[in-house]
Amino acid sequence: MCCKKAAGISHRTVHTLRHVFCSFLANQNVSPFQVMKIMGHQSLNIVLTYYHVNEQDLLGAVKNLPFDQMLTPVAEKGGAAGKQAA
């Protein structure tokens, strides 16, 4: 009896398990370069197929930006414009 059949797994291949493993690494925010090395891929383009971006990911990437610092004029930060005005 086939191991897959004995385990109750149907329509799954070793490739499926590799894909699930890579997708799991991607969802855990493991660097694409690290995934490339772990999986032995030669191209980053192949690895990027495992990185599925959804709306929650996009919102999470933006919500932690320091908008208060980004909107502060350079002069208030003591930047070049502030030095020239003094």
N, C-alpha and C positions, 0 to 999 in steps of 0.2 A: 504494500500500500504506500502511496506517495506521502511524503511528510506533510505537504500542504493539506492534502485530503484528510489525513489523520488528525491534523490540528484544527480542521474545520475552516481552513482558509481557502477561498475560491477566487479565481480571477486576480491573483496577486503574483507578482514576479519579484525577483531581486531588484530590478529597476524601480519597482513601486516602493520598495522599502528604502532604497537610496533616496528617492524623491521625497518621501515623507521625512526622512532623517534631515535632509538638507533644508526642507521647508521649516522644520522645527528649529534648526539652528538659526535660520533667518528670522523667525518670529521671536527668538530670544535675543535679538539684536547683536548677534555675533557678526563681526566684520566680514564683508564679502571676501576680502583677501584671506582671512582665516579659513572660511568655508572652502575657498578654492584650494588651499593647501591641504586641508583635512581630506577632501574628497579626491584630490589628485587631478583636478581639472587644469587644463592648460590655458584656458581663456576665461576672463572675467565675465564675458557676455553669457557664457553658459551658466555661470553661478547666478547671475542676476535674474534668471528665469524663476528662481526660487523665492525671490523677494516680491511678495504680493502686497501692494500698498492699498490700504482701504481708507475710508474717510476718518476713522478714529485715529489711525496712524498720522494722518496729515494734521488733524486737530492737535494731537499730542505734541507734534514737532513744533507747532507755532505757539502753543499756550505758555510755554516756559521762557519765551523770549522776553528780555528786559525792556519792554516798551517805554517805561519811564526814562530809562537811560538813553534810549535811542532818540527820543523826542527832545531831549535837553539840548539847547543850542551849544555849539562848540565853544563859544565865548565863556559860558558858565562852567565848562569843564576845564578851563585853563588852556585851551588849545591855541593854535596859531592865530586865529581871529581875535581871541581875547588879548593876546600879547600885543598885537598891533594897535588895538584900540586904547591901550593904557598909555 
